[in-house]
Amino acid sequence: MINTTRRQALIAITQLIASTTLMSCSSDASKTVEVSDLETLASVSYDLFPHQSLPYELYIEVAQRLLALDDSLVTEGLASLHSASDNQAWIDVPEAERIQILSAMARSGFFALLRSTTIDVIYKTPEMFDLVGYGGSAIEQGGYINRGFDDIDWLEAVK
């Protein structure tokens, strides 16, 4: 991605969700609520970990995983987000207000679940590995010792 603003990224996430929804059109009214929730969760996930060079679909995947849990933490967290934002679309809430809302929720179970799910999806993605210089899981590559991490002189100092 080219250097985008946070707002541009949130708009792109919303557009991706809208186009995906249009392709799988449904007359079911509950789909509308789900799309709104999907947009909110994906956008909040991006607000927590805004990596412009990652595909926005990863943030949508975070939202899909959370909604698939069918967990009361997610339902209650979404209700809190909607209430705190006066039921505005998350991208229409000014950034300073979004930060304030998320800061107030930082110790909640919902926030912990959102954060851990986002970390799980994003940081287990090969595109991210290149960004942070991570070579991937050592298990599949014969362990760390065979990859140049066998210098553990500090261990003897601990004994």
NUKOL-47798 format. One record per atom (N, C-alpha, C): atom name; x negated, y negated, z negated. Coordinates in nm, 3 decimals. Each point is the difference from the previous one (the first is absolute). Example, Ala and Ser with C-alpha at 12.3 -4.5 7.8 and 13.67 -1.06 7.14 Angstrom:
% residues 2
N; -1.319; 0.569; -0.780
CA; 0.089; -0.119; 0.000
C; -0.090; -0.120; 0.000
N; 0.035; -0.105; 0.072
CA; -0.082; -0.119; -0.006
C; 0.077; -0.109; -0.073
//
This chain:
% residues 159
N; -0.083; 0.117; 0.000
CA; 0.083; -0.117; 0.000
C; -0.088; -0.124; 0.000
N; 0.047; -0.101; 0.061
CA; -0.069; -0.128; 0.000
C; 0.035; -0.070; -0.130
N; -0.084; -0.090; -0.042
CA; 0.020; -0.072; -0.126
C; 0.142; -0.057; -0.010
N; 0.082; 0.064; -0.081
CA; 0.139; -0.042; -0.016
C; 0.022; -0.051; -0.141
N; 0.103; -0.082; -0.014
CA; 0.036; -0.046; -0.133
C; 0.085; 0.108; -0.066
N; 0.016; -0.012; -0.128
CA; 0.082; 0.095; -0.074
C; 0.143; -0.003; 0.053
N; 0.051; -0.118; 0.027
CA; 0.136; -0.014; 0.052
C; 0.014; 0.069; 0.135
N; -0.097; -0.017; 0.088
CA; 0.003; 0.066; 0.130
C; 0.001; 0.152; -0.016
N; -0.078; 0.049; -0.096
CA; -0.003; 0.144; -0.024
C; 0.135; 0.049; -0.051
N; 0.062; -0.074; -0.091
CA; 0.131; 0.040; -0.052
C; 0.105; -0.003; 0.110
N; -0.009; -0.098; 0.089
CA; 0.094; -0.006; 0.112
C; -0.021; 0.120; 0.091
N; -0.126; 0.035; 0.026
CA; -0.029; 0.117; 0.085
C; 0.055; 0.128; -0.062
N; -0.013; 0.015; -0.131
CA; 0.054; 0.118; -0.069
C; 0.151; 0.004; 0.018
N; 0.066; -0.114; -0.018
CA; 0.145; -0.008; 0.015
C; 0.041; 0.034; 0.143
N; -0.073; -0.050; 0.098
CA; 0.033; 0.028; 0.140
C; -0.019; 0.147; 0.032
N; -0.105; 0.061; -0.052
CA; -0.021; 0.144; 0.021
C; 0.116; 0.081; -0.056
N; 0.042; -0.036; -0.121
CA; 0.111; 0.071; -0.062
C; 0.127; -0.020; 0.081
N; 0.025; -0.122; 0.044
CA; 0.120; -0.029; 0.079
C; 0.001; 0.078; 0.130
N; -0.113; 0.006; 0.068
CA; -0.004; 0.073; 0.127
C; 0.017; 0.150; -0.022
N; -0.058; 0.052; -0.106
CA; 0.016; 0.141; -0.032
C; 0.145; 0.031; -0.032
N; 0.065; -0.090; -0.073
CA; 0.140; 0.018; -0.037
C; 0.090; -0.004; 0.123
N; -0.028; -0.092; 0.091
CA; 0.080; -0.010; 0.122
C; -0.010; 0.127; 0.084
N; -0.117; 0.060; 0.000
CA; -0.017; 0.123; 0.079
C; 0.079; 0.116; -0.060
N; 0.024; -0.003; -0.129
CA; 0.075; 0.108; -0.064
C; 0.131; -0.056; -0.055
N; 0.067; -0.079; 0.083
CA; 0.124; -0.069; -0.040
C; 0.098; 0.092; -0.071
N; 0.062; -0.055; -0.101
CA; 0.100; 0.074; -0.075
C; 0.109; -0.096; -0.042
N; 0.122; 0.047; 0.000
CA; 0.111; -0.085; -0.044
C; 0.019; 0.007; -0.151
N; -0.082; 0.081; -0.064
CA; 0.010; 0.019; -0.145
C; -0.042; -0.129; -0.072
N; 0.087; -0.057; -0.081
CA; -0.028; -0.126; -0.070
C; -0.114; 0.014; -0.100
N; -0.020; 0.120; -0.055
CA; -0.108; 0.019; -0.097
C; -0.136; -0.014; 0.066
N; -0.008; 0.016; 0.133
CA; -0.125; -0.018; 0.071
C; -0.050; -0.144; -0.013
N; 0.091; -0.097; -0.001
CA; -0.037; -0.140; -0.011
C; -0.072; -0.025; -0.132
N; 0.054; 0.053; -0.107
CA; -0.064; -0.015; -0.131
C; -0.137; 0.064; 0.002
N; -0.011; 0.117; 0.061
CA; -0.126; 0.071; 0.006
C; -0.103; -0.080; 0.080
N; 0.042; -0.061; 0.110
CA; -0.091; -0.082; 0.080
C; -0.048; -0.119; -0.082
N; 0.089; -0.066; -0.070
CA; -0.038; -0.112; -0.086
C; -0.100; 0.046; -0.105
N; 0.027; 0.113; -0.061
CA; -0.091; 0.054; -0.101
C; -0.134; 0.038; 0.062
N; 0.005; 0.058; 0.118
CA; -0.122; 0.037; 0.071
C; -0.085; -0.123; 0.029
N; 0.065; -0.107; 0.049
CA; -0.070; -0.126; 0.026
C; -0.061; -0.056; -0.127
N; 0.077; -0.001; -0.106
CA; -0.047; -0.057; -0.126
C; -0.120; 0.077; -0.052
N; 0.011; 0.133; -0.006
CA; -0.110; 0.081; -0.054
C; -0.126; -0.010; 0.086
N; 0.017; 0.003; 0.132
CA; -0.117; -0.010; 0.088
C; -0.066; -0.137; -0.016
N; 0.080; -0.103; -0.009
CA; -0.054; -0.135; -0.015
C; -0.069; -0.020; -0.134
N; 0.059; 0.053; -0.106
CA; -0.061; -0.010; -0.132
C; -0.131; 0.078; -0.003
N; 0.000; 0.116; 0.063
CA; -0.122; 0.080; 0.008
C; -0.111; -0.078; 0.071
N; 0.037; -0.069; 0.108
CA; -0.098; -0.083; 0.070
C; -0.048; -0.116; -0.089
N; 0.092; -0.058; -0.076
CA; -0.040; -0.107; -0.091
C; -0.103; 0.049; -0.102
N; 0.012; 0.124; -0.043
CA; -0.094; 0.055; -0.098
C; -0.136; 0.031; 0.063
N; 0.000; 0.054; 0.121
CA; -0.122; 0.042; 0.067
C; 0.001; -0.048; 0.145
N; -0.025; -0.130; 0.021
CA; 0.011; -0.057; 0.135
C; -0.124; 0.023; 0.087
N; -0.002; 0.112; 0.067
CA; -0.111; 0.032; 0.091
C; 0.047; -0.027; 0.143
N; -0.047; -0.109; 0.056
CA; 0.045; -0.041; 0.133
C; -0.044; 0.095; 0.110
N; -0.106; 0.074; -0.022
CA; -0.050; 0.087; 0.106
C; 0.064; 0.139; -0.001
N; 0.089; 0.026; -0.093
CA; 0.069; 0.129; -0.003
C; 0.133; -0.009; 0.073
N; 0.045; 0.110; 0.057
CA; 0.131; -0.002; 0.066
C; 0.111; -0.023; -0.103
N; 0.094; -0.086; 0.035
CA; 0.110; -0.031; -0.092
C; 0.087; 0.123; -0.029
N; -0.008; 0.098; 0.087
CA; 0.078; 0.123; -0.022
C; -0.037; 0.067; -0.131
N; -0.123; -0.022; -0.048
CA; -0.039; 0.059; -0.128
C; 0.083; -0.057; -0.115
N; 0.030; -0.128; 0.007
CA; 0.082; -0.063; -0.104
C; 0.144; 0.050; 0.008
N; 0.045; 0.027; 0.121
CA; 0.133; 0.057; 0.018
C; 0.002; 0.142; -0.055
N; -0.109; 0.074; 0.019
CA; -0.010; 0.135; -0.055
C; 0.009; -0.003; -0.154
N; -0.064; -0.098; -0.061
CA; 0.009; -0.016; -0.146
C; 0.147; -0.013; -0.040
N; 0.071; -0.089; 0.069
CA; 0.142; -0.023; -0.031
C; 0.082; 0.127; 0.021
N; -0.026; 0.071; 0.107
CA; 0.075; 0.122; 0.027
C; -0.025; 0.105; -0.108
N; -0.124; 0.012; -0.044
CA; -0.031; 0.096; -0.106
C; 0.073; -0.036; -0.130
N; -0.001; -0.129; -0.032
CA; 0.067; -0.042; -0.124
C; 0.150; 0.027; 0.007
N; 0.062; -0.033; 0.112
CA; 0.144; 0.023; 0.014
C; 0.033; 0.149; 0.000
N; -0.089; 0.081; 0.054
CA; 0.022; 0.145; 0.004
C; -0.005; 0.063; -0.139
N; -0.065; -0.067; -0.094
CA; -0.008; 0.053; -0.136
C; 0.137; 0.007; -0.067
N; 0.090; -0.087; 0.042
CA; 0.133; -0.009; -0.062
C; -0.015; -0.012; -0.152
N; -0.087; -0.091; -0.041
CA; -0.037; -0.020; -0.140
C; 0.070; -0.126; -0.053
N; 0.048; 0.006; -0.123
CA; 0.066; -0.116; -0.059
C; -0.096; -0.117; -0.017
N; -0.131; 0.027; -0.016
CA; -0.098; -0.109; -0.008
C; 0.004; -0.085; 0.127
N; 0.012; 0.066; 0.114
CA; 0.003; -0.071; 0.128
C; 0.130; -0.079; 0.012
N; 0.111; 0.063; -0.033
CA; 0.131; -0.067; 0.007
C; 0.004; -0.122; -0.092
N; -0.046; 0.017; -0.123
CA; 0.000; -0.110; -0.095
C; -0.100; -0.109; 0.040
N; -0.116; 0.041; 0.052
CA; -0.099; -0.095; 0.045
C; 0.049; -0.084; 0.117
N; 0.066; 0.065; 0.094
CA; 0.058; -0.073; 0.114
C; 0.107; -0.097; -0.048
N; 0.082; 0.044; -0.094
CA; 0.104; -0.089; -0.054
C; -0.064; -0.122; -0.066
N; -0.109; 0.022; -0.073
CA; -0.070; -0.111; -0.065
C; -0.060; -0.094; 0.103
N; -0.059; 0.056; 0.106
CA; -0.058; -0.084; 0.105
C; 0.108; -0.084; 0.069
N; 0.112; 0.065; 0.033
CA; 0.109; -0.072; 0.066
C; 0.057; -0.109; -0.091
N; 0.015; 0.033; -0.126
CA; 0.055; -0.097; -0.095
C; -0.096; -0.118; -0.018
N; -0.128; 0.030; -0.020
CA; -0.099; -0.106; -0.022
C; -0.017; -0.089; 0.122
N; 0.027; 0.055; 0.117
CA; -0.015; -0.079; 0.123
C; 0.133; -0.057; 0.048
N; 0.101; 0.003; -0.087
CA; 0.134; -0.049; 0.034
C; 0.054; 0.067; 0.126
N; -0.029; 0.129; 0.015
CA; 0.046; 0.081; 0.113
C; -0.044; -0.052; 0.136
N; -0.108; -0.077; 0.003
CA; -0.059; -0.042; 0.127
C; -0.084; 0.114; 0.055
N; -0.020; 0.001; 0.131
CA; -0.097; 0.093; 0.058
C; -0.136; -0.035; -0.059
N; -0.080; 0.101; -0.031
CA; -0.128; -0.022; -0.068
C; -0.088; -0.097; 0.079
N; 0.003; 0.006; 0.132
CA; -0.087; -0.088; 0.079
C; 0.044; -0.146; -0.008
N; 0.126; -0.024; -0.041
CA; 0.049; -0.138; -0.013
C; -0.032; -0.061; -0.136
N; -0.047; 0.081; -0.091
CA; -0.037; -0.050; -0.133
C; -0.139; -0.062; 0.013
N; -0.017; -0.122; -0.047
CA; -0.133; -0.063; 0.008
C; -0.106; 0.085; -0.071
N; -0.121; -0.002; 0.054
CA; -0.107; 0.086; -0.052
C; -0.024; -0.020; -0.149
N; -0.002; -0.123; -0.047
CA; -0.024; -0.026; -0.143
C; 0.108; 0.066; -0.085
N; 0.123; -0.003; 0.048
CA; 0.111; 0.062; -0.074
C; -0.012; 0.152; 0.004
N; -0.041; 0.057; 0.115
CA; -0.020; 0.145; 0.008
C; -0.106; 0.045; -0.100
N; -0.108; -0.077; -0.008
CA; -0.108; 0.035; -0.094
C; 0.052; -0.007; -0.143
N; 0.078; -0.100; -0.030
CA; 0.058; -0.016; -0.134
C; 0.092; 0.119; -0.032
N; 0.083; 0.039; 0.094
CA; 0.092; 0.113; -0.021
C; -0.078; 0.128; -0.024
N; -0.100; 0.025; 0.084
CA; -0.079; 0.122; -0.014
C; -0.082; 0.000; -0.128
N; -0.051; -0.115; -0.038
CA; -0.076; -0.010; -0.126
C; 0.088; 0.033; -0.120
N; 0.124; -0.044; 0.005
CA; 0.093; 0.029; -0.110
C; 0.033; 0.149; -0.007
N; -0.010; 0.069; 0.113
CA; 0.034; 0.143; 0.005
C; -0.123; 0.090; -0.016
N; -0.117; -0.059; -0.015
CA; -0.126; 0.075; 0.005
C; -0.011; 0.114; -0.100
N; 0.067; -0.009; -0.112
CA; -0.009; 0.106; -0.102
C; 0.115; 0.100; 0.009
N; 0.084; -0.013; 0.099
CA; 0.116; 0.089; 0.011
C; -0.037; 0.134; 0.064
N; 0.081; 0.099; -0.024
CA; -0.018; 0.131; 0.061
C; 0.013; -0.008; 0.152
N; 0.091; -0.084; 0.047
CA; 0.018; -0.018; 0.144
C; -0.128; -0.052; 0.063
N; -0.060; -0.101; -0.060
CA; -0.121; -0.060; 0.055
C; -0.112; 0.105; 0.004
N; -0.013; 0.079; -0.106
CA; -0.103; 0.104; -0.004
C; 0.022; 0.102; 0.111
N; 0.126; 0.039; 0.021
CA; 0.032; 0.096; 0.106
C; -0.028; -0.060; 0.137
N; 0.038; -0.124; 0.020
CA; -0.024; -0.070; 0.127
C; -0.150; -0.011; 0.026
N; -0.075; -0.040; -0.100
CA; -0.146; -0.015; 0.014
C; -0.066; 0.134; 0.031
N; 0.035; 0.103; -0.075
CA; -0.065; 0.130; 0.021
C; 0.037; 0.060; 0.135
N; 0.123; -0.018; 0.044
CA; 0.040; 0.051; 0.131
C; -0.073; -0.075; 0.111
N; -0.012; -0.131; -0.015
CA; -0.071; -0.079; 0.099
C; -0.146; 0.043; 0.008
N; -0.062; 0.017; -0.114
CA; -0.140; 0.044; -0.004
C; -0.013; 0.136; 0.066
N; 0.091; 0.090; -0.031
CA; -0.004; 0.134; 0.057
C; 0.010; -0.003; 0.152
N; 0.092; -0.077; 0.053
CA; 0.019; -0.006; 0.145
C; -0.116; -0.073; 0.068
N; -0.032; -0.118; -0.048
CA; -0.099; -0.082; 0.069
C; -0.141; 0.052; -0.013
N; -0.041; 0.034; -0.120
CA; -0.141; 0.034; -0.020
C; -0.033; 0.145; 0.032
N; 0.097; 0.074; 0.048
CA; -0.027; 0.134; 0.052
C; 0.014; 0.000; 0.152
N; -0.015; -0.118; 0.059
CA; 0.014; -0.017; 0.144
C; -0.137; -0.024; 0.062
N; -0.037; 0.079; 0.102
CA; -0.132; -0.016; 0.060
C; -0.032; -0.141; 0.050
N; 0.099; -0.076; 0.046
CA; -0.026; -0.138; 0.042
C; -0.056; -0.082; -0.116
N; 0.047; 0.028; -0.120
CA; -0.047; -0.072; -0.117
C; -0.141; 0.044; -0.037
N; -0.033; 0.125; 0.021
CA; -0.133; 0.050; -0.032
C; -0.106; -0.086; 0.067
N; 0.021; -0.030; 0.128
CA; -0.096; -0.080; 0.075
C; -0.013; -0.141; -0.058
N; 0.111; -0.056; -0.046
CA; -0.002; -0.136; -0.053
C; -0.084; -0.012; -0.127
N; 0.006; 0.102; -0.085
CA; -0.070; -0.007; -0.128
C; -0.129; 0.083; -0.003
N; -0.033; 0.063; 0.112
CA; -0.123; 0.078; 0.007
C; 0.007; 0.133; -0.072
N; 0.119; 0.055; -0.011
CA; 0.019; 0.129; -0.065
C; -0.007; 0.109; 0.104
N; -0.079; 0.100; -0.024
CA; -0.018; 0.108; 0.097
C; 0.105; 0.107; -0.003
N; 0.097; -0.013; -0.086
CA; 0.105; 0.102; -0.010
C; -0.027; 0.095; -0.115
N; 0.090; 0.092; -0.017
CA; -0.009; 0.098; -0.108
C; -0.126; 0.085; 0.015
N; -0.075; 0.014; -0.107
CA; -0.124; 0.078; 0.004
C; 0.027; 0.149; 0.007
N; 0.113; 0.044; -0.047
CA; 0.030; 0.143; -0.005
C; -0.006; 0.062; 0.139
N; 0.065; -0.067; 0.097
CA; 0.003; 0.052; 0.136
C; -0.136; -0.010; 0.069
N; -0.093; -0.077; -0.059
CA; -0.129; -0.023; 0.063
C; -0.115; 0.063; -0.078
N; 0.030; 0.096; -0.084
CA; -0.104; 0.074; -0.070
C; -0.042; -0.059; -0.134
N; 0.073; -0.094; -0.051
CA; -0.032; -0.059; -0.129
C; -0.091; -0.121; 0.012
N; -0.018; -0.069; -0.112
CA; -0.080; -0.122; 0.001
C; -0.151; 0.026; 0.003
N; -0.043; 0.107; -0.062
CA; -0.144; 0.026; -0.010
C; -0.062; 0.012; 0.138
N; 0.070; 0.067; 0.092
CA; -0.052; 0.018; 0.135
C; 0.017; -0.124; 0.088
N; 0.053; -0.106; -0.054
CA; 0.024; -0.122; 0.078
C; -0.082; -0.118; -0.052
N; -0.107; 0.029; -0.077
CA; -0.090; -0.106; -0.044
C; 0.034; -0.059; -0.136
N; 0.089; 0.063; -0.071
CA; 0.037; -0.051; -0.133
C; -0.056; 0.092; -0.109
N; -0.116; 0.056; 0.025
CA; -0.058; 0.095; -0.095
C; -0.099; -0.064; -0.096
N; -0.014; -0.130; 0.003
CA; -0.089; -0.073; -0.089
C; 0.072; -0.031; -0.130
N; -0.014; 0.087; -0.097
CA; 0.070; -0.019; -0.128
C; -0.100; -0.008; -0.115
N; -0.108; -0.078; 0.020
CA; -0.101; -0.017; -0.103
C; 0.058; -0.057; -0.129
N; 0.105; -0.078; 0.011
CA; 0.060; -0.062; -0.115
C; 0.059; 0.103; -0.096
N; 0.032; 0.120; 0.051
CA; 0.063; 0.103; -0.082
C; -0.091; 0.042; -0.115
N; -0.130; 0.010; 0.026
CA; -0.095; 0.042; -0.105
C; -0.006; -0.105; -0.110
N; 0.018; -0.125; 0.034
CA; -0.006; -0.107; -0.100
C; 0.117; 0.009; -0.097
N; 0.110; 0.060; 0.044
CA; 0.119; 0.014; -0.084
C; -0.020; 0.108; -0.103
N; -0.079; 0.103; 0.033
CA; -0.018; 0.115; -0.091
C; -0.065; -0.038; -0.125
//
